């Protein structure tokens, strides 16, 4: 079938025809008859409901017998199946799916996601403002609604790390004025916001002046002074709650808790207790988001539908679970006049569902156009022809073994170590005594201690090129002579290399450099798996299915290397995310972030 180009009209262009169709004087383009309407406005299920669509908008919900049927009108008998609004993901990163936006669209539409709000700070950390424009252009003509979230933390904490670009308040203002972004992405530099960094507040001011909603990332468990300061600065949503108390506190303060349930960060089962344990709670402020999901998750479990199913499994009533990813998300985005409900004047994003408890989705309509039937796409999403600069982003010479050397004396020393926590985004800081070997600190796989390095890999800059940070990490379970290297390293996406042997680390790093971006696993000093990611060093140009197969081989290689955890590449990718507690690594060195305190550089070796 030929590539499909989706045309979307604005409501102001078609109100005359919508009214005429509702009144019965003009035909509909689509009529869905005899459905069980999941009315998220009133949290009720209404029987025997028809929906009439014109120009991609809903003209009537109720009895459509009086509406004319023309030759072009498509009439669908729902046969008593459920009519559900299309799902909305109000915070996510397409880059984490390891495919580009076109492949991502084809991958998620069959599972009912019809609107996404991609925070593009991953690719913006590589290319800057031109990446935001590129992403906006890529979204044109897609049936998936793409509300681009402008990245505002590039780098996440200026002065502590180096990205491929820097986003200033001026560039943020440009993105809103040009229409490249429709909301603010997560403000991760919450220390800068609550401690009064003028640069951070200048960026916030541009979002407030533009009238867009501002999303946030308050990764601190202090829920009084800091959280109030964060919300008072204009932030209206946050996805970093990891407990029921933290989620409820955000809602109490008028901030939307975006309960996260991605591939590796599984907070929602903890935060949803705020709803389950308070049956009289008004839940209008609660939503659910994916944040980061891999192609394997999409292929095996779907996208937002996975969250809905999990919430229902945990005891959330199906209609409420649906509200969390439809009307609540639309209200969070201040887009409820357009999306989020099956109501007159709203976009005809409609799911026909045969089993509400199991959330089995039979058909997916975007703006009244059938896009997926029984799990298969029925429109062909075109590919995008990317500029050459977007496909060549690794500007790093091959590394040598001595690039991983950590010199020391001969006496035992106490060393700061990052301890990973499976399925969580933070690390624990551990102080471990190490004995140098021939004047060096080396990995110690017998004690689950791997070496890690982050190398600046973007275009050359004075004072930045050649920088590296080195440290140690606990919790990988990697065996001898194994290594992992990746250009997916949040958020600056410098080259991340970790392993138990300097030679294996060198081999893995140089294979990634040779591939011009991607992920490599080395086992027994041999390359075991490679996943090329040519777009910004973050994304494949293959389909979700192909990326899933490549990632599966990569994860099998990690298991062979000794790592016992599922999707652990996502956890490893956060070793460089310095806006998370407690200890992380940048290309400038170790950064410590403790509860209620601003970030600071710390030495690898603890001075007595």
Secondary structure, 3 states (H helix, E strand, C coil): CCEECCCCCCHHHHHHHHHHHHHCCCCCCEEEEEEEEEECCCCEEEEEEEEEEECCEEEEEECCCCCCCCCCCEEEECCCCEEEECEEEEEECHHHHCECHHHHHHHHHHHCEEEEEEECHHHHHHHCHHHHHHHHHHHCCCCCEECCEECCCCCCCCCCCCCCCCCCHHHHHHHHHHCCCCEEEEECCHHHHHCCCHHHHHHHHHHHHHCCCEEECCCCCCCCHHHHHHHHCCCCEECCCCCHHHHHHHHHCCCEEEEEECCCCECHHHHCHHHHCCCCCCCCCCEEECECCCHHHHHHHCCHHHHHHHHHHCCCCHHHHHHHCCHHHHHHCCCCCCCCCCCCCCECCEEEEEECCCCEEEEEEECCEEEEECCEECCEECCCCCCHHHHCCCCCCCCCHHHHCCECCCCCEEEEEEEECCCCCCEEEEEEEECCECCECCCEHHHCEEEEEEECCCCCCCCCCCCEEEEEEECCCCCCCCEEEECCCCCCCCEEEEECCHHHHHHHHHHHHHHCCEEEEEECCEEEEEEECCECCCEECCCHHHHHHHHHHHHHHHHHCCCCCCCHHHHHCCCCCCCCCEEEEECCEEEEECCCCCCEEECCECCC
